Amino acid sequence: MKKILIILLAIVTMSTAKAQEDSAFQAGEWFRFEMSYSGFLKAGNATLTVKDDTIDGKPVYHVVGKGWTTGAIKWFFKVKDRYESYFDKTTLLPYKFIRDIDEGGHKKDIEIDFDQANRKAHVHNKKKNRKTIVDTKPNVQDMVSMYYYLRNKIEIATLKPGDEIKTDMFFDDENYGFKIKYLGEEILDTEFGKVKTLKFRPYVLAGRVFKEEESLTLWVSKDKNKVPLRIQADLAVGSLRADLDAFKGLKHPFKIIADN
């Protein structure tokens, strides 16, 4: 559970961004996910909300991601996470990122201001009262903005099984490379009915949390929205799954093959 919101936000779908009118999303979009452990134990919920906002006089998308434990799990491992990103409406490059988390008593309160022109991240660790400046990669994304940037990048017509998509992300005070492989199409049985999906394999670091590099599988809707419908994670102990169970404010029609 400790890693699920990071997984959910950072790897959930896939050059420059398309023009705003071709975007896969819009202000007012809202997702809610239900998480379960080892297929039967409810672990928690997460939400993603897109708003219109301004920062330093520039119009931006302001996305808020929240995650929290529910049910029996919260009595022995309580999680309450909040992530925020302010990113440009045209380039989808981030200006500000906020991470305020409490994961079983492990707390972080970090605010990052991005200077994209000079490739710098101004990191303010509020818990440790420490400010640093770190060099970044060109056109770097934060953990939340990357989801929306990559979601816009998917070109269904040209995708072939085995294709890989790569990008750069800055998280806390480090640069990370991110890679995801396209596996093909699959019809998924969801809360809303049967849906045509695109199936992906995000690469993760094998070790204490994940069994191996290819421990994650991701399904997104095969339509203009590229809605993240399910994430399956094979952990060192057990498995974790996140399923979309509610949404509103989609920019494009959500296609269902057959109702439940």
C-alpha positions, 0 to 999 in steps of 0.5 A: 500500500505504501507505494500504490499512489506512486505507482498509480500516478507515475505509470498510469499511461503514455515529441511534444504534447498535442495541441490542447484541442486534441488533449485526452483530458480536460478540467473537471475530470475526476477518477476514483480507484479502489485498491485491493491486496492479494485479490480479496482484502480492500486496501484503500482508495485514490482519486485524481482531480483536474482543475483550471488554475493560474500560477505566476499569471500563467493559465495551468492545469492544477491536478490533485491526487489523494490516496488513503487506506481503508478497512482493516489495513488502516488499523495497522498501516495508515496512509494519507497522501496528497500530491499536487501538480501545476503544469502548462496547458500547452506544453504540459511541462510542470511549474510546481509539484507538492508531495505531502504524505503520511505513510505509517508514520513516515512523513514527507512535505516537499514542494518543488518549483521547476525552472524549465528554461534553465533546467533547475528544480528548486526543492523545499523540504519543509519537514527538514527545513532544507532548500536545494537546487538540482539540475534536471533533464530537458523537459522534465516531468514531475510524477503527476504531470508525467501521467497527463503528458504521456497519456496525450502521447499515445498514438493508437494507430501506430502502436505495435506490441513491443514498442517502448515509450521513455521519458524523464521524471524528477521526484523528491530530489532526483532525476529518474528515467521511466520506460513502459512497453506496449503489450497489445490489446485486451478486452477487460471486464470492468466495473462499467462493463467490457471495455477494449483496452491497451495493455502496457508493462511499466518497468520498475526496480526489482527488490524489496517491493517488487518481485522483478522489473516486469512486475506491473501490468497496466490497462487503459481504455482504447479510446481518446480518453486513455482512461487508466482502468486497472493496475496489477502489481506482483509484490515481493509478498502478495499482490496489489490491484487498483481498479477504476470504480468511478469517474466524471468529466471525461472529454471524449465518449467512454466506449463500452462493448457490453454492460455488466 
